[in-house]
Amino acid sequence: MIAVGLLVQVPALTFVRYYSLSVLGMLVPEVDLVGVDRPENGSGGTDTENVSTNGGGTDTDGDGTASAG
């Protein structure tokens, strides 16, 4: 029973510790122990707010909607 508990507990604890060190490295780069490559601008992924869904126009007025033409 102890072995089953360890098989579940060890990977979960390892993930939590690694994640917390990664967050610490993002907040204070001087103490970054993990060394994961992170984006420079702070965005975690693609910018979905500026994706056009109405005909492929460009957003000229900044309201998030694209104007055709």
N, C-alpha and C positions, 0 to 999 in steps of 0.2 A: 504494500500500500504506500510505503514511503517513496518507492521508486516512481510510482505513477504520479504522486504529488510533485516530485522533483522534475519530472518530465514536462509538467505543465508550468510549474513555478519558475524554473530557471530561464526559459526563453522569454517569459513575460517580464521578469525583473531585468533581464539584459536589455530588452527593448526600451523599457522605461528609463533606465540609466543612460543608455546611448542617446535617447531622445532629449533627456534633460541636459546632457552635455552639449548636444547640438544647439539647443535653445540658448544655453549659457554662452556658447561661442558666437551666436548671432548678436546677442546683446552686448557682450564685452569681447571684442575680437582679440584682445591681448591674452586672454586665458582660453582660447579655442584649443581644446585638446583633441577634438575629433578630426578637424581639418577637412570638412566637407565643402566642396565647391558650391557657393551660393550665388544667386543673382545679385548684381551690383545695385540695381535700382530698387530692390525691395519688393518687386512684384513676384508672387509665387507661381505664376503661370501665364497663360495667355490672357490678353485683355478682351473679355467678351462683351464689354459695354459698347465698344466701337465697331462691332461686327454688324455689317449691313444685312438686313433680312428682307428688304423691300426693293429688289430690282438692281442692286449693285451700284447705287449712287453713292455720293460722298456726303459726309456730314459737314456742312458748311457753317451751320449756326451753332453747333456745340450742344444741341439738345438730345443727342443720341439717336436721332432718326435721320436717315439718308434722303436727300432730295434727288429725284431722278432728273438728270439733265444738267 
